[in-house]
Amino acid sequence: MPAANLPGTAAPRPPVPAALSPQNLDIVPALYILLSRVALHNAANNPTAPVGDLDPQALPTVATDLKLRLQKARAAVTEIADVGRTVEEQQVEIERLRQEVGRKEEVLKALRGVGAGD
């Protein structure tokens, strides 16, 4: 009997697209660095503040890498199975699966009774 069919084991998950790796999704550090460079540049009016190296007008050019990472992640999300299903559709399927599990548990109880000599 395959492991996926053994009681207490979960069905195998569909593969996750490679573009949904943590490196592609973790944009907060890169965004923080980018924005802090702009903030530091804007603080240049204050002589005691450190001066950043990014002119705010250069932000669209410098942010290109970040934009590309977000576009790849967005495209990868659309490849996930059933991503287009609504919450209601998923809830209907969950209820159907719960009912199916209940029926299978009843069959197992009946089989245990037969096996025990009832």
Secondary structure, DSSP 4 states (H G I P E B T S, - for coil): --GGGSTT-PPPPPPPPGGGSHHHH--HHHHHHHHHHHHHHHGGGSTTSPPPS--GGGHHHHTHHHHHHHHHHHHHHHTSTTTT--HHHHHHHHHHHHHHHHHHHHHHHHHHHHHTT-
